[in-house]
Amino acid sequence: MIEYVRLFTAIAVIILLIACINFMNLSTARSEKRAKEVGIRKTLGSNKGTLMWQFLFESVILTSIAFIIALAAVYLLLPSFNLLIDKHLVLRLSDPILWCGLPALIILTSLIAGSYPAFYLSSFNPIKVLKGTLAPGKSAVLPRRILVISQFVISILLVSATVIVYRQLQFVKNRDMGYNPDNLISLPASDEINGKFAAFKQDLLNTGMVYSATRTLSPITEIWWRSGSPLWEGKPEGLQIIFSGQSADVDFARTMGVKMLEGKDFSGTPVDSGNVLLNKAALDAMHLTNPIGRILRYGNRHYTVIGVTDNIVMESPYKPVEPQMIYYQPDNIGAFTIRLNKNVPPQKALAAIEPLVKKYNPAALFEYHFANQEFEKKFLTEELISKLTNIFAGLAIFICCLGLAGLASFTMERRVREFGIRKVLGASVPQLLRLISGEFLRLVGIAFIIAVPLTWWAMSNWLDKYTFRVSINPWMFVIVGMLLLGLTLLVVGLNTIRSAMRNPVKSLRTE
């Protein structure tokens, strides 16, 4: 679990970095508004270092205000977050470690966000500023474009990762489990009921709500026993296999909904005490053909293979099914499994089963688990990852769009006279929209080219830990790219249209 804490800590840092990039972009974009202030301060004796400290201090003030707002947001959202992760986290404001770490975080964030704007603003030539001949040129535009591209690279990576995590989760959930978990209930075994299981089973069937019942060592969603491989005729020398083991009673396959590939299930006759079922993974590992009737030896004990089952996913749905042997051992029991009839309301069936449990074991608590719900618990970590990734990706895109809107707004403000002249010369609103949007769309295109191989590499490494995994579909990147292009057009377009709709006469009178 600690690896996921580290993962989301890294994502949180990345989102904070996006916010810092926004601050850098907007600070440098509005540099012309503060150019005269810098020129006057320099003529009055302020040096570059003094101005840098001023701008850094402004960054610290803004970051501190943001921290206070963030602290209030954490306090208000913490109950909802606890519900999401099913934990009870507490914000301990009295913790001295918190108040030692947070000032360091504020200062670090202020330095990251404010260092470049402070250096850039304090470097203005006072003579050029006061003469009105300051022209930032490409030296100011290029870093800003790099920062915008960095934002979009991170956003594309997070959105793509969200899609891949979701597809991987759904892929594993749809994996064939080898049994039917619907209407399957597991009860903890007890000696009192186990001694009279035949009568208990018959009473269950007499309710008309139960299709079948059996008993096993472990529930169908768990493995409690593993052992080394037995001996058999023709076993390759040096071949060692770890088998998962399961004790079972009659009607094992019928109750669990397991498909028999060859042979038959246990019948309950005395000869079954020496019989065993193998799963398909065991045949593959043992390199067996025609397994029915094969003799397996564990020391002086001999078992006859009477059937082959399909592979049953009992533990991790992300790993291959282990070779498994299922023995007929009704005296080695840890769970009772009951399959309800189709279309029987579960609560009604449980109400009929509970009195029977009390009848055979009055002191027992009526505990039960639905197999499908127990199986779903195996996905809790991945589902939490998916939800948190969705939240982080949405937050990253939101912050990115805010920065893009601010940058587009300042771009429109700087080019208001240009727009006025173009409109007087006959330019239409769509033409102006294409002119401005094209600049931002090129940045998104560059970010897309950088982000795709980076995302492919990162998510391929993440998927490598799963045996059953989805492939990364190139069309996913096309869809994500189109989504971000659409958002860029929307954000930039709204700002461009607002500026383009102004009266050109008023625009030309701005100076």
C-alpha positions as CSV (number, residue, x, y, z in Angstrom):
1,M,0.0,0.0,0.0
2,I,2.9,2.3,0.7
3,E,3.8,2.4,-3.0
4,Y,0.4,3.9,-3.8
5,V,0.9,6.5,-1.0
6,R,4.2,7.4,-2.8
7,L,2.5,7.4,-6.2
8,F,-0.3,9.9,-5.2
9,T,2.2,12.0,-3.3
10,A,4.1,12.3,-6.5
11,I,0.9,13.2,-8.4
12,A,0.0,15.8,-5.8
13,V,3.5,17.4,-6.2
14,I,3.0,17.4,-10.0
15,I,-0.4,19.2,-9.6
16,L,1.3,21.7,-7.3
17,L,3.9,22.2,-10.0
18,I,1.2,22.9,-12.6
19,A,-0.1,25.6,-10.3
20,C,3.4,27.1,-9.9
21,I,3.7,27.0,-13.7
22,N,0.4,29.0,-14.0
23,F,1.8,31.6,-11.6
24,M,5.0,31.9,-13.6
25,N,3.0,32.3,-16.8
26,L,0.6,34.8,-15.5
27,S,3.3,36.8,-13.7
28,T,5.5,37.1,-16.8
29,A,2.4,37.7,-19.1
30,R,1.4,40.8,-17.1
31,S,5.1,42.0,-16.9
32,E,4.4,45.0,-19.1
33,K,1.9,46.4,-16.5
34,R,4.7,46.4,-13.9
35,A,7.5,47.5,-16.2
36,K,7.1,51.2,-15.3
37,E,7.1,50.3,-11.6
38,V,10.4,48.5,-12.0
39,G,11.9,51.4,-14.1
40,I,10.9,54.0,-11.5
41,R,12.2,51.9,-8.6
42,K,15.6,51.4,-10.3
43,T,16.0,55.1,-11.1
44,L,15.3,55.8,-7.4
45,G,18.1,53.5,-6.3
46,S,16.7,50.0,-6.1
47,N,19.0,47.3,-7.3
48,K,18.1,44.0,-9.0
49,G,18.5,42.1,-5.7
50,T,16.1,44.3,-3.8
51,L,13.5,44.0,-6.5
52,M,13.9,40.2,-6.6
53,W,13.3,40.0,-2.9
54,Q,10.2,42.2,-3.3
55,F,8.7,39.9,-6.0
56,L,9.6,36.8,-4.0
57,F,8.0,38.3,-0.9
58,E,4.8,38.9,-2.9
59,S,4.9,35.3,-4.0
60,V,5.2,34.2,-0.3
61,I,2.2,36.3,0.6
62,L,0.1,34.8,-2.2
63,T,1.2,31.3,-1.3
64,S,0.4,31.9,2.4
65,I,-3.1,33.1,1.5
66,A,-3.5,30.0,-0.7
67,F,-2.3,27.8,2.2
68,I,-5.0,29.2,4.5
69,I,-7.7,28.5,1.9
70,A,-6.3,25.0,1.3
71,L,-6.3,24.3,5.0
72,A,-10.0,25.3,5.3
73,A,-10.8,23.1,2.2
74,V,-9.0,20.1,3.7
75,Y,-11.0,20.5,7.0
76,L,-14.3,20.7,5.1
77,L,-13.5,17.9,2.6
78,L,-11.8,15.4,5.0
79,P,-15.1,13.6,6.0
80,S,-15.9,13.0,2.3
81,F,-12.4,11.8,1.6
82,N,-12.6,9.4,4.6
83,L,-15.7,7.9,3.1
84,L,-14.0,7.5,-0.3
85,I,-10.9,5.7,1.1
86,D,-12.8,4.0,4.0
87,K,-10.4,5.3,6.6
88,H,-10.5,7.7,9.5
89,L,-7.9,10.4,8.9
90,V,-7.7,13.4,11.2
91,L,-6.2,16.8,10.7
92,R,-4.2,17.4,13.9
93,L,-3.6,21.1,14.0
94,S,-1.7,20.7,17.3
95,D,0.9,18.4,15.7
96,P,4.3,20.3,15.9
97,I,5.6,18.3,12.9
98,L,2.7,19.8,10.8
99,W,3.7,23.3,11.7
100,C,7.4,22.6,11.0
101,G,6.7,21.1,7.6
102,L,4.1,23.5,6.3
103,P,6.2,26.7,6.5
104,A,8.9,24.9,4.6
105,L,6.3,23.8,2.0
106,I,5.1,27.4,1.7
107,I,8.6,28.8,1.2
108,L,9.5,26.1,-1.2
109,T,6.4,26.6,-3.3
110,S,6.9,30.4,-3.2
111,L,10.5,30.0,-4.5
112,I,9.5,27.6,-7.3
113,A,6.6,29.8,-8.4
114,G,8.1,33.2,-7.8
115,S,11.8,32.8,-8.7
116,Y,11.6,33.0,-12.5
117,P,9.1,36.0,-12.4
118,A,11.2,37.8,-9.9
119,F,14.4,37.3,-12.0
120,Y,12.6,38.3,-15.2
121,L,10.8,41.4,-13.8
122,S,13.9,42.7,-12.0
123,S,16.0,42.4,-15.1
124,F,14.2,45.2,-17.0
125,N,16.3,48.1,-18.4
126,P,15.0,51.2,-16.7
127,I,15.9,53.5,-19.6
128,K,14.0,51.4,-22.1
129,V,11.1,51.0,-19.8
130,L,10.6,54.7,-19.1
131,K,11.1,55.5,-22.8
132,G,8.4,53.0,-23.7
133,T,10.7,51.0,-26.0
134,L,10.8,47.8,-23.9
135,A,10.0,44.9,-26.2
136,P,10.2,41.5,-24.5
137,G,10.5,39.6,-27.8
138,K,11.2,35.9,-28.1
139,S,13.3,35.8,-24.9
140,A,10.1,36.3,-22.9
141,V,7.8,34.3,-25.1
142,L,9.8,31.1,-25.4
143,P,10.0,30.3,-21.6
144,R,6.2,31.0,-21.4
145,R,5.5,28.6,-24.2
146,I,7.7,26.0,-22.6
147,L,5.8,26.3,-19.4
148,V,2.4,26.0,-21.2
149,I,3.7,22.9,-23.0
150,S,4.8,21.4,-19.7
151,Q,1.3,21.9,-18.3
152,F,-0.3,20.1,-21.2
153,V,2.3,17.2,-21.0
154,I,1.3,16.6,-17.4
155,S,-2.4,16.9,-18.1
156,I,-2.2,14.4,-21.1
157,L,-0.2,12.0,-19.0
158,L,-2.7,12.1,-16.1
159,V,-5.8,11.8,-18.3
160,S,-4.2,8.9,-20.3
161,A,-3.2,7.2,-17.1
162,T,-6.8,7.5,-15.8
163,V,-8.2,5.8,-18.9
164,I,-5.6,3.0,-18.7
165,V,-6.2,2.3,-15.0
166,Y,-10.0,2.2,-15.6
167,R,-9.6,-0.2,-18.6
168,Q,-7.3,-2.5,-16.7
169,L,-9.7,-2.6,-13.8
170,Q,-12.7,-3.5,-16.1
171,F,-10.6,-6.0,-18.0
172,V,-9.7,-8.0,-14.8
173,K,-13.3,-7.7,-13.5
174,N,-14.6,-9.3,-16.7
175,R,-12.1,-12.2,-16.4
176,D,-13.7,-15.6,-16.4
177,M,-13.5,-16.8,-12.8
178,G,-14.2,-20.4,-13.5
179,Y,-17.3,-20.5,-11.3
180,N,-20.6,-18.7,-10.9
181,P,-20.5,-16.3,-8.0
182,D,-24.1,-15.2,-8.3
183,N,-26.5,-16.4,-5.6
184,L,-23.6,-18.1,-3.8
185,I,-23.5,-17.8,0.0
186,S,-20.7,-19.0,2.3
187,L,-21.2,-19.8,6.0
188,P,-18.4,-20.6,8.5
189,A,-18.4,-24.3,9.4
190,S,-19.1,-25.6,12.9
191,D,-18.7,-29.0,14.3
192,E,-22.3,-29.2,15.4
193,I,-23.6,-28.7,11.8
194,N,-20.8,-30.6,10.2
195,G,-21.8,-33.8,12.2
196,K,-25.3,-33.6,10.8
197,F,-24.6,-32.0,7.5
198,A,-26.6,-34.5,5.4
199,A,-29.8,-33.6,7.4
200,F,-28.9,-29.9,7.4
201,K,-28.5,-30.0,3.6
202,Q,-31.8,-31.8,3.1
203,D,-33.6,-29.2,5.2
204,L,-32.0,-26.5,3.1
205,L,-33.3,-28.1,-0.1
206,N,-36.7,-28.6,1.4
207,T,-37.1,-24.8,1.8
208,G,-37.5,-24.6,-2.0
209,M,-35.0,-21.7,-2.0
210,V,-31.7,-23.6,-2.2
211,Y,-30.5,-25.2,-5.4
212,S,-27.5,-27.1,-3.9
213,A,-25.1,-27.1,-0.9
214,T,-21.6,-28.5,-0.2
215,R,-18.8,-28.0,2.2
216,T,-15.1,-27.2,1.6
217,L,-11.9,-26.5,3.5
218,S,-12.0,-22.8,2.5
219,P,-14.5,-20.5,0.9
220,I,-14.4,-20.3,-2.9
221,T,-12.6,-16.9,-2.7
222,E,-9.7,-18.0,-0.5
223,I,-6.9,-20.6,-0.4
224,W,-5.9,-22.0,3.0
225,W,-3.6,-24.8,2.0
226,R,-0.7,-25.4,-0.3
227,S,1.6,-28.3,-0.7
228,G,4.4,-29.7,-2.9
229,S,3.8,-31.9,-5.9
230,P,2.9,-35.6,-5.6
231,L,4.6,-38.4,-7.6
232,W,3.0,-39.9,-10.7
233,E,4.1,-42.2,-13.4
234,G,6.1,-40.3,-16.0
235,K,6.9,-37.3,-13.8
236,P,9.9,-35.4,-15.3
237,E,12.9,-35.6,-13.1
238,G,13.4,-32.4,-11.0
239,L,9.9,-31.0,-11.7
240,Q,8.6,-29.3,-8.6
241,I,5.2,-27.7,-8.5
242,I,3.4,-25.9,-5.7
243,F,-0.3,-27.0,-5.6
244,S,-3.1,-25.2,-3.9
245,G,-5.3,-27.7,-2.1
246,Q,-9.0,-27.8,-1.4
247,S,-11.0,-30.4,0.6
248,A,-14.6,-30.9,-0.7
249,D,-17.8,-32.9,-0.3
250,V,-20.2,-34.1,-2.9
251,D,-21.9,-31.6,-5.2
252,F,-18.8,-29.4,-5.2
253,A,-18.9,-28.6,-8.9
254,R,-22.7,-28.4,-8.9
255,T,-22.8,-25.9,-6.0
256,M,-19.9,-23.7,-7.1
257,G,-21.0,-23.6,-10.7
258,V,-17.6,-25.0,-11.8
259,K,-17.3,-26.5,-15.3
260,M,-16.1,-30.1,-15.4
261,L,-13.8,-30.4,-18.5
262,E,-13.3,-34.2,-18.1
263,G,-14.5,-37.0,-15.8
264,K,-17.0,-36.5,-13.0
265,D,-17.5,-34.8,-9.6
266,F,-17.5,-36.6,-6.2
267,S,-20.4,-39.0,-5.7
268,G,-20.0,-39.6,-2.0
269,T,-19.3,-43.3,-2.2
270,P,-16.6,-44.8,0.0
271,V,-14.2,-45.0,-2.9
272,D,-14.2,-41.2,-3.1
273,S,-11.9,-41.0,-0.1
274,G,-9.1,-41.8,-2.4
275,N,-10.2,-39.6,-5.3
276,V,-9.0,-36.2,-6.4
277,L,-9.9,-33.6,-9.0
278,L,-7.3,-31.5,-10.8
279,N,-7.8,-28.2,-12.5
280,K,-6.6,-27.3,-16.0
281,A,-3.6,-25.4,-14.7
282,A,-2.4,-28.6,-12.9
283,L,-2.6,-30.5,-16.2
284,D,-0.5,-27.9,-17.9
285,A,2.1,-27.8,-15.1
286,M,2.3,-31.6,-14.9
287,H,2.3,-32.0,-18.7
288,L,-0.4,-34.6,-18.4
289,T,-2.5,-36.0,-21.1
290,N,-5.4,-38.4,-20.5
291,P,-5.4,-37.7,-16.8
292,I,-8.5,-39.7,-15.8
293,G,-7.5,-42.7,-13.8
294,R,-4.0,-41.5,-13.1
295,I,-2.5,-42.4,-9.7
296,L,-1.0,-39.6,-7.6
297,R,1.2,-40.6,-4.6
298,Y,2.0,-38.7,-1.4
299,G,4.2,-41.2,0.5
300,N,2.0,-44.2,1.3
301,R,-1.2,-42.4,0.2
302,H,-2.6,-42.9,-3.2
303,Y,-5.2,-40.8,-5.0
304,T,-7.0,-41.4,-8.3
305,V,-7.8,-38.6,-10.6
306,I,-11.5,-38.8,-11.5
307,G,-12.1,-35.4,-13.0
308,V,-10.7,-32.2,-14.4
309,T,-12.2,-28.8,-13.6
310,D,-11.9,-25.5,-15.3
311,N,-9.4,-23.0,-13.6
312,I,-11.0,-21.3,-10.6
313,V,-9.9,-17.8,-9.6
314,M,-9.8,-18.1,-5.8
315,E,-7.3,-15.5,-4.7
316,S,-5.8,-12.6,-6.8
317,P,-7.7,-12.0,-10.0
318,Y,-4.6,-10.3,-11.3
319,K,-2.4,-13.5,-11.3
320,P,-2.6,-16.8,-13.1
321,V,-4.5,-19.6,-11.5
322,E,-2.3,-22.0,-9.5
323,P,-2.3,-25.7,-10.1
324,Q,-5.0,-27.2,-7.8
325,M,-5.9,-30.5,-6.3
326,I,-9.4,-31.0,-4.8
327,Y,-9.7,-33.9,-2.4
328,Y,-12.8,-35.7,-1.2
329,Q,-12.3,-35.0,2.5
330,P,-15.7,-34.1,4.1
331,D,-14.1,-34.3,7.6
332,N,-11.6,-31.5,6.8
333,I,-14.1,-28.6,6.5
334,G,-14.0,-24.9,7.2
335,A,-16.9,-23.5,5.2
336,F,-20.4,-24.4,4.1
337,T,-21.4,-23.1,0.6
338,I,-25.0,-22.7,-0.4
339,R,-26.3,-21.9,-3.9
340,L,-29.7,-20.2,-4.0
341,N,-32.3,-20.9,-6.7
342,K,-32.5,-18.3,-9.4
343,N,-34.9,-15.5,-9.0
344,V,-35.1,-16.1,-5.2
345,P,-34.8,-12.8,-3.2
346,P,-31.7,-13.1,-1.2
347,Q,-33.2,-11.6,2.0
348,K,-36.1,-14.1,1.8
349,A,-33.7,-17.0,1.4
350,L,-31.5,-15.8,4.3
351,A,-34.6,-15.6,6.5
352,A,-35.3,-19.2,5.7
353,I,-31.7,-20.4,6.2
354,E,-31.1,-18.7,9.6
355,P,-33.6,-20.8,11.6
356,L,-32.0,-24.0,10.2
357,V,-28.6,-22.8,11.3
358,K,-30.0,-22.1,14.8
359,K,-31.7,-25.5,14.8
360,Y,-28.5,-27.5,14.3
361,N,-26.3,-25.1,16.3
362,P,-28.3,-22.9,18.7
363,A,-25.2,-21.1,20.0
364,A,-23.9,-20.1,16.5
365,L,-24.1,-16.6,15.2
366,F,-25.6,-16.4,11.7
367,E,-22.7,-15.2,9.7
368,Y,-22.7,-15.3,5.9
369,H,-20.9,-13.9,3.0
370,F,-22.0,-13.5,-0.6
371,A,-19.3,-14.8,-2.9
372,N,-19.6,-12.0,-5.5
373,Q,-19.2,-9.4,-2.7
374,E,-16.1,-11.1,-1.4
375,F,-14.7,-11.2,-4.9
376,E,-15.4,-7.5,-5.3
377,K,-13.3,-6.8,-2.2
378,K,-10.2,-7.9,-4.2
379,F,-10.6,-4.8,-6.4
380,L,-10.8,-2.3,-3.6
381,T,-7.3,-1.0,-3.9
382,E,-7.4,-0.7,-7.7
383,E,-10.9,1.0,-7.5
384,L,-9.5,3.5,-5.1
385,I,-6.6,4.2,-7.4
386,S,-9.0,4.7,-10.3
387,K,-11.2,7.2,-8.3
388,L,-8.2,9.1,-6.9
389,T,-6.6,9.3,-10.4
390,N,-9.9,10.6,-11.8
391,I,-9.9,13.3,-9.2
392,F,-6.3,14.3,-9.7
393,A,-6.7,14.3,-13.5
394,G,-9.8,16.4,-13.3
395,L,-8.0,18.8,-10.9
396,A,-5.0,19.0,-13.2
397,I,-7.1,19.8,-16.2
398,F,-9.1,22.4,-14.3
399,I,-5.9,24.2,-13.1
400,C,-4.5,24.0,-16.6
401,C,-7.6,25.6,-18.1
402,L,-7.6,28.3,-15.5
403,G,-4.0,29.2,-16.4
404,L,-4.8,28.9,-20.1
405,A,-7.8,31.3,-19.7
406,G,-5.7,33.8,-17.8
407,L,-2.9,33.6,-20.4
408,A,-5.4,33.9,-23.3
409,S,-7.0,36.9,-21.6
410,F,-3.7,38.7,-21.2
411,T,-2.8,37.9,-24.8
412,M,-6.0,39.4,-26.0
413,E,-5.4,42.5,-23.8
414,R,-2.0,43.0,-25.4
415,R,-3.3,42.7,-28.9
416,V,-6.5,44.7,-28.5
417,R,-5.2,47.5,-30.9
418,E,-4.1,44.8,-33.4
419,F,-7.6,43.3,-33.3
420,G,-9.1,46.8,-33.9
421,I,-6.9,47.4,-36.9
422,R,-7.6,44.0,-38.4
423,K,-11.4,44.5,-38.0
424,V,-11.2,47.9,-39.7
425,L,-9.3,46.3,-42.6
426,G,-12.1,43.7,-42.9
427,A,-11.1,40.7,-40.7
428,S,-14.0,38.6,-39.4
429,V,-14.4,37.1,-36.0
430,P,-13.7,33.5,-37.3
431,Q,-10.5,34.8,-38.9
432,L,-9.3,36.4,-35.6
433,L,-10.3,33.2,-33.8
434,R,-8.1,31.1,-36.1
435,L,-5.2,33.5,-35.7
436,I,-5.1,33.3,-31.9
437,S,-6.3,29.7,-31.5
438,G,-3.6,28.5,-33.9
439,E,-0.8,29.7,-31.5
440,F,-2.2,27.7,-28.6
441,L,-3.1,24.6,-30.6
442,R,0.5,24.4,-31.8
443,L,1.6,24.3,-28.1
444,V,-0.9,21.5,-27.4
445,G,0.3,19.6,-30.4
446,I,3.9,19.8,-29.2
447,A,2.8,18.7,-25.7
448,F,1.0,15.7,-27.3
449,I,4.1,14.6,-29.2
450,I,6.1,14.7,-25.9
451,A,3.4,13.2,-23.7
452,V,2.5,10.1,-25.7
453,P,5.9,8.3,-25.5
454,L,6.3,9.4,-21.9
455,T,2.8,8.0,-21.0
456,W,3.4,4.8,-23.0
457,W,6.6,4.1,-21.1
458,A,5.2,4.9,-17.6
459,M,2.0,3.0,-18.0
460,S,3.7,0.0,-19.7
461,N,5.9,-0.3,-16.6
462,W,2.8,-0.1,-14.4
463,L,1.0,-2.8,-16.4
464,D,4.0,-5.1,-16.3
465,K,3.2,-6.1,-12.8
466,Y,-0.1,-7.7,-14.0
467,T,-0.1,-11.1,-15.8
468,F,-3.6,-10.3,-17.2
469,R,-3.4,-6.8,-18.6
470,V,-4.8,-4.7,-21.3
471,S,-2.8,-3.4,-24.2
472,I,-2.3,0.3,-24.6
473,N,-4.5,1.3,-27.5
474,P,-3.0,4.2,-29.7
475,W,-6.6,5.4,-30.3
476,M,-6.8,6.3,-26.7
477,F,-4.2,8.9,-27.1
478,V,-6.0,10.3,-30.2
479,I,-9.2,10.6,-28.1
480,V,-7.3,12.3,-25.2
481,G,-5.6,14.6,-27.6
482,M,-8.9,15.6,-29.2
483,L,-10.4,16.2,-25.8
484,L,-7.6,18.6,-24.8
485,L,-7.7,20.3,-28.2
486,G,-11.4,20.8,-27.7
487,L,-10.9,22.3,-24.2
488,T,-8.2,24.6,-25.6
489,L,-10.4,25.8,-28.4
490,L,-13.2,26.4,-25.9
491,V,-11.1,28.3,-23.4
492,V,-9.1,30.3,-25.9
493,G,-12.1,30.8,-28.2
494,L,-14.3,32.3,-25.6
495,N,-11.6,34.9,-24.7
496,T,-10.9,35.6,-28.4
497,I,-14.6,36.0,-29.3
498,R,-15.1,38.4,-26.4
499,S,-12.2,40.6,-27.6
500,A,-13.0,40.3,-31.3
501,M,-16.6,41.5,-30.6
502,R,-15.4,44.8,-29.3
503,N,-16.1,47.9,-31.2
504,P,-12.8,48.6,-33.2
505,V,-13.2,52.3,-32.8
506,K,-13.0,51.9,-29.0
507,S,-10.1,49.5,-29.3
508,L,-8.1,52.0,-31.4
509,R,-8.7,54.7,-28.8
510,T,-7.1,52.7,-26.0
511,E,-3.8,54.6,-26.3
